[in-house]
Amino acid sequence: MTTKAEKQWKSNVAALGCCLCNYLHGEHDPGLVELHHLRAGGWGRGDFKTVMGLCYEHHRGNTGVHGLGTKQFEKYYKISQNDLLNWVLSHII
């Protein structure tokens, strides 16, 4: 069951737009984003506070985290998912 706090958190994250587009291009477009759960070692989703907004391409596209895989994604963009999550956290908290 989703709590009110979780819904609000996810809404706030989505409103930031794609955190990778922001990193790459300085764009802060709160367009359509998909929420990506940071997976720290293994499978499964983390806490709802470990989500980041990614546009379709950066989430599930060919050059996205699921298209490239975690290691290749971080190598390709030269930024870790933890760094992207820290950007999100710094803009919400």
BELJO-V828036 format. One record per backbone hydrogen bond with DSSP energy under -1.0 kcal/mol. CO is the residue of the C=O (numbers start at 0). NH is the residue of the N-H. E is the energy in kcal/mol with one decimal. If there is no record, write none. Layout:
CO,NH,E ; CO,NH,E
This chain:
2,6,-2.3 ; 3,7,-2.3 ; 4,8,-2.5 ; 5,9,-2.6 ; 6,10,-2.0 ; 7,11,-2.4 ; 8,12,-2.4 ; 9,13,-2.5 ; 10,14,-1.8 ; 12,15,-1.3 ; 13,16,-1.5 ; 17,21,-1.9 ; 18,22,-1.9 ; 19,23,-3.0 ; 20,24,-3.0 ; 20,26,-1.1 ; 21,25,-1.9 ; 33,53,-2.6 ; 35,51,-2.1 ; 38,40,-1.2 ; 46,49,-2.2 ; 49,37,-2.6 ; 51,35,-3.2 ; 52,18,-2.7 ; 53,33,-3.4 ; 54,58,-1.4 ; 55,59,-2.4 ; 55,60,-1.6 ; 57,64,-2.0 ; 58,65,-2.4 ; 60,63,-1.9 ; 63,67,-3.2 ; 64,68,-1.2 ; 68,72,-2.7 ; 69,73,-2.2 ; 70,74,-1.9 ; 71,75,-3.1 ; 72,76,-2.3 ; 73,77,-1.1 ; 79,83,-1.9 ; 80,84,-2.8 ; 81,85,-2.5 ; 82,86,-1.9 ; 83,87,-2.2 ; 84,88,-3.0 ; 85,89,-2.3 ; 86,90,-1.1 ; 88,92,-2.5
